[in-house]
Amino acid sequence: MIDLIKDLWGFMADRKKFWLAPIIVILLLLGALVVFGQGSAIAPFIYTLF
């Protein structure tokens, strides 16, 4: 997993694509919200966002 992060960071640094970092972070946060919110009491509130 750490190798993937290093490779991704190396790609962004070599090609000056640092604008990808916020997009990746937001996608990871949304994915975590869906995964962790599935079995909890806040699930109905999360599903109204989508």
PDB file of N, CA, C and O in Angstrom:
ATOM      1  N   MET A   1       0.831  -1.196   0.000  1.00  0.00           N
ATOM      2  CA  MET A   1       0.000   0.000   0.000  1.00  0.00           C
ATOM      3  C   MET A   1       0.869   1.252   0.000  1.00  0.00           C
ATOM      4  O   MET A   1       0.558   2.232  -0.677  1.00  0.00           O
ATOM      5  N   ILE A   2       1.948   1.216   0.753  1.00  0.00           N
ATOM      6  CA  ILE A   2       2.821   2.390   0.812  1.00  0.00           C
ATOM      7  C   ILE A   2       3.527   2.596  -0.522  1.00  0.00           C
ATOM      8  O   ILE A   2       3.783   3.730  -0.925  1.00  0.00           O
ATOM      9  N   ASP A   3       3.843   1.489  -1.210  1.00  0.00           N
ATOM     10  CA  ASP A   3       4.458   1.616  -2.531  1.00  0.00           C
ATOM     11  C   ASP A   3       3.517   2.300  -3.513  1.00  0.00           C
ATOM     12  O   ASP A   3       3.958   3.088  -4.350  1.00  0.00           O
ATOM     13  N   LEU A   4       2.239   2.007  -3.418  1.00  0.00           N
ATOM     14  CA  LEU A   4       1.262   2.653  -4.288  1.00  0.00           C
ATOM     15  C   LEU A   4       1.224   4.162  -4.042  1.00  0.00           C
ATOM     16  O   LEU A   4       1.176   4.953  -4.984  1.00  0.00           O
ATOM     17  N   ILE A   5       1.246   4.545  -2.778  1.00  0.00           N
ATOM     18  CA  ILE A   5       1.228   5.976  -2.437  1.00  0.00           C
ATOM     19  C   ILE A   5       2.499   6.659  -2.924  1.00  0.00           C
ATOM     20  O   ILE A   5       2.447   7.776  -3.437  1.00  0.00           O
ATOM     21  N   LYS A   6       3.648   5.990  -2.764  1.00  0.00           N
ATOM     22  CA  LYS A   6       4.913   6.555  -3.245  1.00  0.00           C
ATOM     23  C   LYS A   6       4.909   6.702  -4.761  1.00  0.00           C
ATOM     24  O   LYS A   6       5.352   7.720  -5.292  1.00  0.00           O
ATOM     25  N   ASP A   7       4.409   5.690  -5.452  1.00  0.00           N
ATOM     26  CA  ASP A   7       4.342   5.771  -6.911  1.00  0.00           C
ATOM     27  C   ASP A   7       3.402   6.874  -7.371  1.00  0.00           C
ATOM     28  O   ASP A   7       3.707   7.600  -8.316  1.00  0.00           O
ATOM     29  N   LEU A   8       2.272   6.999  -6.713  1.00  0.00           N
ATOM     30  CA  LEU A   8       1.322   8.048  -7.067  1.00  0.00           C
ATOM     31  C   LEU A   8       1.914   9.426  -6.824  1.00  0.00           C
ATOM     32  O   LEU A   8       1.749  10.328  -7.646  1.00  0.00           O
ATOM     33  N   TRP A   9       2.604   9.595  -5.701  1.00  0.00           N
ATOM     34  CA  TRP A   9       3.223  10.880  -5.399  1.00  0.00           C
ATOM     35  C   TRP A   9       4.349  11.174  -6.399  1.00  0.00           C
ATOM     36  O   TRP A   9       4.510  12.313  -6.838  1.00  0.00           O
ATOM     37  N   GLY A  10       5.121  10.149  -6.754  1.00  0.00           N
ATOM     38  CA  GLY A  10       6.175  10.330  -7.751  1.00  0.00           C
ATOM     39  C   GLY A  10       5.614  10.728  -9.103  1.00  0.00           C
ATOM     40  O   GLY A  10       6.185  11.575  -9.790  1.00  0.00           O
ATOM     41  N   PHE A  11       4.497  10.120  -9.492  1.00  0.00           N
ATOM     42  CA  PHE A  11       3.838  10.489 -10.745  1.00  0.00           C
ATOM     43  C   PHE A  11       3.404  11.947 -10.730  1.00  0.00           C
ATOM     44  O   PHE A  11       3.634  12.688 -11.686  1.00  0.00           O
ATOM     45  N   MET A  12       2.768  12.348  -9.624  1.00  0.00           N
ATOM     46  CA  MET A  12       2.291  13.730  -9.544  1.00  0.00           C
ATOM     47  C   MET A  12       3.454  14.715  -9.509  1.00  0.00           C
ATOM     48  O   MET A  12       3.352  15.803 -10.076  1.00  0.00           O
ATOM     49  N   ALA A  13       4.554  14.357  -8.856  1.00  0.00           N
ATOM     50  CA  ALA A  13       5.700  15.261  -8.773  1.00  0.00           C
ATOM     51  C   ALA A  13       6.417  15.370 -10.122  1.00  0.00           C
ATOM     52  O   ALA A  13       6.819  16.463 -10.520  1.00  0.00           O
ATOM     53  N   ASP A  14       6.578  14.256 -10.821  1.00  0.00           N
ATOM     54  CA  ASP A  14       7.283  14.285 -12.109  1.00  0.00           C
ATOM     55  C   ASP A  14       6.518  15.064 -13.160  1.00  0.00           C
ATOM     56  O   ASP A  14       7.113  15.796 -13.951  1.00  0.00           O
ATOM     57  N   ARG A  15       5.218  14.913 -13.174  1.00  0.00           N
ATOM     58  CA  ARG A  15       4.412  15.522 -14.231  1.00  0.00           C
ATOM     59  C   ARG A  15       3.693  16.797 -13.800  1.00  0.00           C
ATOM     60  O   ARG A  15       2.866  17.332 -14.538  1.00  0.00           O
ATOM     61  N   LYS A  16       4.019  17.283 -12.588  1.00  0.00           N
ATOM     62  CA  LYS A  16       3.420  18.523 -12.060  1.00  0.00           C
ATOM     63  C   LYS A  16       1.892  18.465 -12.055  1.00  0.00           C
ATOM     64  O   LYS A  16       1.224  19.417 -12.459  1.00  0.00           O
ATOM     65  N   LYS A  17       1.354  17.351 -11.600  1.00  0.00           N
ATOM     66  CA  LYS A  17      -0.094  17.145 -11.551  1.00  0.00           C
ATOM     67  C   LYS A  17      -0.576  17.163 -10.100  1.00  0.00           C
ATOM     68  O   LYS A  17      -1.298  16.263  -9.671  1.00  0.00           O
ATOM     69  N   PHE A  18      -0.178  18.180  -9.354  1.00  0.00           N
ATOM     70  CA  PHE A  18      -0.557  18.247  -7.947  1.00  0.00           C
ATOM     71  C   PHE A  18      -2.041  18.553  -7.760  1.00  0.00           C
ATOM     72  O   PHE A  18      -2.565  18.412  -6.656  1.00  0.00           O
ATOM     73  N   TRP A  19      -2.714  18.964  -8.815  1.00  0.00           N
ATOM     74  CA  TRP A  19      -4.154  19.217  -8.721  1.00  0.00           C
ATOM     75  C   TRP A  19      -4.930  17.914  -8.533  1.00  0.00           C
ATOM     76  O   TRP A  19      -6.103  17.944  -8.163  1.00  0.00           O
ATOM     77  N   LEU A  20      -4.286  16.767  -8.785  1.00  0.00           N
ATOM     78  CA  LEU A  20      -4.952  15.475  -8.577  1.00  0.00           C
ATOM     79  C   LEU A  20      -5.085  15.116  -7.098  1.00  0.00           C
ATOM     80  O   LEU A  20      -5.975  14.351  -6.725  1.00  0.00           O
ATOM     81  N   ALA A  21      -4.207  15.662  -6.252  1.00  0.00           N
ATOM     82  CA  ALA A  21      -4.192  15.298  -4.832  1.00  0.00           C
ATOM     83  C   ALA A  21      -5.526  15.597  -4.138  1.00  0.00           C
ATOM     84  O   ALA A  21      -6.043  14.710  -3.458  1.00  0.00           O
ATOM     85  N   PRO A  22      -6.114  16.798  -4.269  1.00  0.00           N
ATOM     86  CA  PRO A  22      -7.398  17.032  -3.600  1.00  0.00           C
ATOM     87  C   PRO A  22      -8.528  16.134  -4.119  1.00  0.00           C
ATOM     88  O   PRO A  22      -9.407  15.733  -3.356  1.00  0.00           O
ATOM     89  N   ILE A  23      -8.499  15.824  -5.409  1.00  0.00           N
ATOM     90  CA  ILE A  23      -9.530  14.949  -5.974  1.00  0.00           C
ATOM     91  C   ILE A  23      -9.423  13.557  -5.372  1.00  0.00           C
ATOM     92  O   ILE A  23     -10.434  12.953  -5.014  1.00  0.00           O
ATOM     93  N   ILE A  24      -8.206  13.048  -5.261  1.00  0.00           N
ATOM     94  CA  ILE A  24      -7.996  11.719  -4.693  1.00  0.00           C
ATOM     95  C   ILE A  24      -8.414  11.689  -3.233  1.00  0.00           C
ATOM     96  O   ILE A  24      -9.043  10.729  -2.790  1.00  0.00           O
ATOM     97  N   VAL A  25      -8.074  12.723  -2.484  1.00  0.00           N
ATOM     98  CA  VAL A  25      -8.431  12.776  -1.062  1.00  0.00           C
ATOM     99  C   VAL A  25      -9.947  12.813  -0.887  1.00  0.00           C
ATOM    100  O   VAL A  25     -10.486  12.111  -0.032  1.00  0.00           O
ATOM    101  N   ILE A  26     -10.631  13.616  -1.679  1.00  0.00           N
ATOM    102  CA  ILE A  26     -12.093  13.712  -1.569  1.00  0.00           C
ATOM    103  C   ILE A  26     -12.749  12.381  -1.930  1.00  0.00           C
ATOM    104  O   ILE A  26     -13.704  11.968  -1.272  1.00  0.00           O
ATOM    105  N   LEU A  27     -12.252  11.708  -2.962  1.00  0.00           N
ATOM    106  CA  LEU A  27     -12.803  10.404  -3.331  1.00  0.00           C
ATOM    107  C   LEU A  27     -12.584   9.374  -2.226  1.00  0.00           C
ATOM    108  O   LEU A  27     -13.470   8.566  -1.945  1.00  0.00           O
ATOM    109  N   LEU A  28     -11.412   9.400  -1.602  1.00  0.00           N
ATOM    110  CA  LEU A  28     -11.150   8.482  -0.488  1.00  0.00           C
ATOM    111  C   LEU A  28     -12.067   8.768   0.697  1.00  0.00           C
ATOM    112  O   LEU A  28     -12.568   7.839   1.331  1.00  0.00           O
ATOM    113  N   LEU A  29     -12.289  10.044   1.000  1.00  0.00           N
ATOM    114  CA  LEU A  29     -13.173  10.396   2.117  1.00  0.00           C
ATOM    115  C   LEU A  29     -14.616   9.986   1.839  1.00  0.00           C
ATOM    116  O   LEU A  29     -15.302   9.489   2.733  1.00  0.00           O
ATOM    117  N   LEU A  30     -15.077  10.188   0.618  1.00  0.00           N
ATOM    118  CA  LEU A  30     -16.436   9.769   0.271  1.00  0.00           C
ATOM    119  C   LEU A  30     -16.584   8.255   0.338  1.00  0.00           C
ATOM    120  O   LEU A  30     -17.606   7.743   0.797  1.00  0.00           O
ATOM    121  N   GLY A  31     -15.568   7.546  -0.119  1.00  0.00           N
ATOM    122  CA  GLY A  31     -15.593   6.089  -0.033  1.00  0.00           C
ATOM    123  C   GLY A  31     -15.621   5.606   1.406  1.00  0.00           C
ATOM    124  O   GLY A  31     -16.356   4.677   1.741  1.00  0.00           O
ATOM    125  N   ALA A  32     -14.821   6.236   2.257  1.00  0.00           N
ATOM    126  CA  ALA A  32     -14.807   5.865   3.676  1.00  0.00           C
ATOM    127  C   ALA A  32     -16.151   6.179   4.331  1.00  0.00           C
ATOM    128  O   ALA A  32     -16.621   5.418   5.177  1.00  0.00           O
ATOM    129  N   LEU A  33     -16.765   7.284   3.948  1.00  0.00           N
ATOM    130  CA  LEU A  33     -18.064   7.648   4.502  1.00  0.00           C
ATOM    131  C   LEU A  33     -19.118   6.607   4.142  1.00  0.00           C
ATOM    132  O   LEU A  33     -19.937   6.234   4.983  1.00  0.00           O
ATOM    133  N   VAL A  34     -19.103   6.147   2.924  1.00  0.00           N
ATOM    134  CA  VAL A  34     -20.075   5.136   2.505  1.00  0.00           C
ATOM    135  C   VAL A  34     -19.821   3.808   3.218  1.00  0.00           C
ATOM    136  O   VAL A  34     -20.761   3.157   3.674  1.00  0.00           O
ATOM    137  N   VAL A  35     -18.562   3.408   3.314  1.00  0.00           N
ATOM    138  CA  VAL A  35     -18.236   2.120   3.934  1.00  0.00           C
ATOM    139  C   VAL A  35     -18.570   2.127   5.416  1.00  0.00           C
ATOM    140  O   VAL A  35     -19.195   1.191   5.913  1.00  0.00           O
ATOM    141  N   PHE A  36     -18.160   3.170   6.127  1.00  0.00           N
ATOM    142  CA  PHE A  36     -18.383   3.201   7.570  1.00  0.00           C
ATOM    143  C   PHE A  36     -19.817   3.566   7.932  1.00  0.00           C
ATOM    144  O   PHE A  36     -20.276   3.252   9.031  1.00  0.00           O
ATOM    145  N   GLY A  37     -20.516   4.213   7.038  1.00  0.00           N
ATOM    146  CA  GLY A  37     -21.884   4.610   7.320  1.00  0.00           C
ATOM    147  C   GLY A  37     -22.917   3.560   6.977  1.00  0.00           C
ATOM    148  O   GLY A  37     -24.095   3.729   7.292  1.00  0.00           O
ATOM    149  N   GLN A  38     -22.506   2.489   6.344  1.00  0.00           N
ATOM    150  CA  GLN A  38     -23.454   1.468   5.917  1.00  0.00           C
ATOM    151  C   GLN A  38     -24.162   0.793   7.077  1.00  0.00           C
ATOM    152  O   GLN A  38     -25.376   0.596   7.028  1.00  0.00           O
ATOM    153  N   GLY A  39     -23.441   0.442   8.098  1.00  0.00           N
ATOM    154  CA  GLY A  39     -24.038  -0.319   9.175  1.00  0.00           C
ATOM    155  C   GLY A  39     -24.378   0.503  10.394  1.00  0.00           C
ATOM    156  O   GLY A  39     -24.625  -0.058  11.462  1.00  0.00           O
ATOM    157  N   SER A  40     -24.397   1.801  10.269  1.00  0.00           N
ATOM    158  CA  SER A  40     -24.629   2.624  11.451  1.00  0.00           C
ATOM    159  C   SER A  40     -26.010   3.285  11.404  1.00  0.00           C
ATOM    160  O   SER A  40     -26.766   3.125  10.446  1.00  0.00           O
ATOM    161  N   ALA A  41     -26.306   4.018  12.450  1.00  0.00           N
ATOM    162  CA  ALA A  41     -27.598   4.688  12.551  1.00  0.00           C
ATOM    163  C   ALA A  41     -27.678   5.918  11.659  1.00  0.00           C
ATOM    164  O   ALA A  41     -28.769   6.433  11.412  1.00  0.00           O
ATOM    165  N   ILE A  42     -26.539   6.394  11.174  1.00  0.00           N
ATOM    166  CA  ILE A  42     -26.561   7.586  10.313  1.00  0.00           C
ATOM    167  C   ILE A  42     -26.703   7.245   8.837  1.00  0.00           C
ATOM    168  O   ILE A  42     -26.698   8.140   7.991  1.00  0.00           O
ATOM    169  N   ALA A  43     -26.830   5.965   8.519  1.00  0.00           N
ATOM    170  CA  ALA A  43     -26.932   5.538   7.120  1.00  0.00           C
ATOM    171  C   ALA A  43     -28.080   6.221   6.357  1.00  0.00           C
ATOM    172  O   ALA A  43     -27.871   6.632   5.215  1.00  0.00           O
ATOM    173  N   PRO A  44     -29.271   6.358   6.932  1.00  0.00           N
ATOM    174  CA  PRO A  44     -30.341   7.027   6.168  1.00  0.00           C
ATOM    175  C   PRO A  44     -30.000   8.480   5.806  1.00  0.00           C
ATOM    176  O   PRO A  44     -30.440   8.985   4.774  1.00  0.00           O
ATOM    177  N   PHE A  45     -29.221   9.142   6.653  1.00  0.00           N
ATOM    178  CA  PHE A  45     -28.847  10.531   6.389  1.00  0.00           C
ATOM    179  C   PHE A  45     -27.778  10.620   5.313  1.00  0.00           C
ATOM    180  O   PHE A  45     -27.760  11.575   4.536  1.00  0.00           O
ATOM    181  N   ILE A  46     -26.885   9.634   5.260  1.00  0.00           N
ATOM    182  CA  ILE A  46     -25.847   9.615   4.228  1.00  0.00           C
ATOM    183  C   ILE A  46     -26.470   9.338   2.876  1.00  0.00           C
ATOM    184  O   ILE A  46     -26.076   9.948   1.882  1.00  0.00           O
ATOM    185  N   TYR A  47     -27.429   8.437   2.814  1.00  0.00           N
ATOM    186  CA  TYR A  47     -28.034   8.086   1.536  1.00  0.00           C
ATOM    187  C   TYR A  47     -28.839   9.230   0.941  1.00  0.00           C
ATOM    188  O   TYR A  47     -29.061   9.262  -0.269  1.00  0.00           O
ATOM    189  N   THR A  48     -29.275  10.160   1.759  1.00  0.00           N
ATOM    190  CA  THR A  48     -29.986  11.320   1.198  1.00  0.00           C
ATOM    191  C   THR A  48     -29.030  12.262   0.484  1.00  0.00           C
ATOM    192  O   THR A  48     -29.471  13.074  -0.329  1.00  0.00           O
ATOM    193  N   LEU A  49     -27.737  12.177   0.764  1.00  0.00           N
ATOM    194  CA  LEU A  49     -26.763  13.019   0.080  1.00  0.00           C
ATOM    195  C   LEU A  49     -26.568  12.576  -1.364  1.00  0.00           C
ATOM    196  O   LEU A  49     -26.227  13.387  -2.225  1.00  0.00           O
ATOM    197  N   PHE A  50     -26.781  11.308  -1.624  1.00  0.00           N
ATOM    198  CA  PHE A  50     -26.546  10.785  -2.964  1.00  0.00           C
ATOM    199  C   PHE A  50     -27.864  10.629  -3.646  1.00  0.00           C
ATOM    200  O   PHE A  50     -27.916  10.199  -4.799  1.00  0.00           O
TER     201      PHE A  50
END
